[in-house]
Amino acid sequence: MEALYLLTSFINGIFIKSLFISIISIILVGKVLKADTRNAFIITKAIILIYAALNIIYYIAVYFSPAAMDSFVGRATGTYSFAFYLTLVPNTILPLLLLFKRLGRNKYVLLILSFLMNIGWIFELLIIYSTDMHRDNTATRLSFNYSWFILLNGIFIGSVIYAIGRAFKNKAPNIDAQIS
């Protein structure tokens, strides 16, 4: 179970936290270069679905571990249980919407989903760091550097996903096509 937790933490740290920036960079590259970004969005969709599946498997494994189940119940029924569910549902349930063909092809659904998957981290950034800034009258250097890391990581990961998508020349379905 620890290996599964480490794997989901790794994917979250590398891909998911910067996913919103990555999708924006892929959209902008597609608009500026007038390039085909369908394969890049298929790769992004696959990363999101793999991460959601790993989260679901992790929470099923938690059910069979008494110590982890005690921690889970404490977070799910505690004072801040609303925040726990606010982060749990977008990371496990909402990505499954991408299995529907119509929703899975839309790049703006991917963009909104990537924002919702990071809603806990965004609240943490806005509330905790801004409170820290007003309390000490200075922003902490670590929070400022971490924000830059997320931005640059998102641009880098978006570029890599776009390059991998461009390397495969197969005919993917058109994401921007109107479905009637």
Contacts in CASP RR format, 6 or more apart in sequence:
PFRMAT RR
TARGET T0000
AUTHOR 0000-0000-0000
METHOD contacts of the structure
MODEL  1
MEALYLLTSFINGIFIKSLFISIISIILVGKVLKADTRNAFIITKAIILI
YAALNIIYYIAVYFSPAAMDSFVGRATGTYSFAFYLTLVPNTILPLLLLF
KRLGRNKYVLLILSFLMNIGWIFELLIIYSTDMHRDNTATRLSFNYSWFI
LLNGIFIGSVIYAIGRAFKNKAPNIDAQIS
1 58 0 8 1.000
1 61 0 8 1.000
1 62 0 8 1.000
1 65 0 8 1.000
1 68 0 8 1.000
4 54 0 8 1.000
4 57 0 8 1.000
4 58 0 8 1.000
4 61 0 8 1.000
5 58 0 8 1.000
7 54 0 8 1.000
8 51 0 8 1.000
8 54 0 8 1.000
8 55 0 8 1.000
8 58 0 8 1.000
11 47 0 8 1.000
11 50 0 8 1.000
11 51 0 8 1.000
11 54 0 8 1.000
12 51 0 8 1.000
14 153 0 8 1.000
14 157 0 8 1.000
15 22 0 8 1.000
15 47 0 8 1.000
15 51 0 8 1.000
15 157 0 8 1.000
16 47 0 8 1.000
16 48 0 8 1.000
16 51 0 8 1.000
16 91 0 8 1.000
16 114 0 8 1.000
16 117 0 8 1.000
16 118 0 8 1.000
17 118 0 8 1.000
17 121 0 8 1.000
17 150 0 8 1.000
17 153 0 8 1.000
18 150 0 8 1.000
18 151 0 8 1.000
18 153 0 8 1.000
18 154 0 8 1.000
18 157 0 8 1.000
19 44 0 8 1.000
19 47 0 8 1.000
19 48 0 8 1.000
19 114 0 8 1.000
19 117 0 8 1.000
19 118 0 8 1.000
19 154 0 8 1.000
19 157 0 8 1.000
20 111 0 8 1.000
20 114 0 8 1.000
20 115 0 8 1.000
20 118 0 8 1.000
21 150 0 8 1.000
21 151 0 8 1.000
21 153 0 8 1.000
21 154 0 8 1.000
21 155 0 8 1.000
21 158 0 8 1.000
22 44 0 8 1.000
22 114 0 8 1.000
22 154 0 8 1.000
22 155 0 8 1.000
22 157 0 8 1.000
22 158 0 8 1.000
22 161 0 8 1.000
23 41 0 8 1.000
23 44 0 8 1.000
23 107 0 8 1.000
23 110 0 8 1.000
23 111 0 8 1.000
23 114 0 8 1.000
23 158 0 8 1.000
24 111 0 8 1.000
25 154 0 8 1.000
25 155 0 8 1.000
25 158 0 8 1.000
25 159 0 8 1.000
25 162 0 8 1.000
26 37 0 8 1.000
26 40 0 8 1.000
26 41 0 8 1.000
26 44 0 8 1.000
26 107 0 8 1.000
26 158 0 8 1.000
26 161 0 8 1.000
26 162 0 8 1.000
27 37 0 8 1.000
27 107 0 8 1.000
27 111 0 8 1.000
29 35 0 8 1.000
29 37 0 8 1.000
29 159 0 8 1.000
29 162 0 8 1.000
30 36 0 8 1.000
30 37 0 8 1.000
35 166 0 8 1.000
36 166 0 8 1.000
37 107 0 8 1.000
37 162 0 8 1.000
37 175 0 8 1.000
38 172 0 8 1.000
38 173 0 8 1.000
38 174 0 8 1.000
38 175 0 8 1.000
39 164 0 8 1.000
39 165 0 8 1.000
39 166 0 8 1.000
39 168 0 8 1.000
39 170 0 8 1.000
39 172 0 8 1.000
40 158 0 8 1.000
40 161 0 8 1.000
40 162 0 8 1.000
40 164 0 8 1.000
40 165 0 8 1.000
40 166 0 8 1.000
41 105 0 8 1.000
41 107 0 8 1.000
41 110 0 8 1.000
41 175 0 8 1.000
42 165 0 8 1.000
42 172 0 8 1.000
43 161 0 8 1.000
43 164 0 8 1.000
43 165 0 8 1.000
44 110 0 8 1.000
44 161 0 8 1.000
45 98 0 8 1.000
45 104 0 8 1.000
45 110 0 8 1.000
48 95 0 8 1.000
48 98 0 8 1.000
48 110 0 8 1.000
48 113 0 8 1.000
48 114 0 8 1.000
48 117 0 8 1.000
49 95 0 8 1.000
49 96 0 8 1.000
49 98 0 8 1.000
49 99 0 8 1.000
51 91 0 8 1.000
51 95 0 8 1.000
52 91 0 8 1.000
52 92 0 8 1.000
52 95 0 8 1.000
52 96 0 8 1.000
55 91 0 8 1.000
55 92 0 8 1.000
56 92 0 8 1.000
59 72 0 8 1.000
59 92 0 8 1.000
61 68 0 8 1.000
62 68 0 8 1.000
62 69 0 8 1.000
62 72 0 8 1.000
63 69 0 8 1.000
75 81 0 8 1.000
75 84 0 8 1.000
76 84 0 8 1.000
76 85 0 8 1.000
78 84 0 8 1.000
83 120 0 8 1.000
83 123 0 8 1.000
86 119 0 8 1.000
86 120 0 8 1.000
86 123 0 8 1.000
87 119 0 8 1.000
87 120 0 8 1.000
90 113 0 8 1.000
90 116 0 8 1.000
90 117 0 8 1.000
90 119 0 8 1.000
91 117 0 8 1.000
94 113 0 8 1.000
94 116 0 8 1.000
94 117 0 8 1.000
95 113 0 8 1.000
95 117 0 8 1.000
97 103 0 8 1.000
97 104 0 8 1.000
97 109 0 8 1.000
97 113 0 8 1.000
98 104 0 8 1.000
98 109 0 8 1.000
98 110 0 8 1.000
98 113 0 8 1.000
102 179 0 8 1.000
103 109 0 8 1.000
104 110 0 8 1.000
105 173 0 8 1.000
105 174 0 8 1.000
105 175 0 8 1.000
105 177 0 8 1.000
106 175 0 8 1.000
107 175 0 8 1.000
107 176 0 8 1.000
115 122 0 8 1.000
125 143 0 8 1.000
125 147 0 8 1.000
129 139 0 8 1.000
129 140 0 8 1.000
129 143 0 8 1.000
132 139 0 8 1.000
132 140 0 8 1.000
132 143 0 8 1.000
133 139 0 8 1.000
133 140 0 8 1.000
END
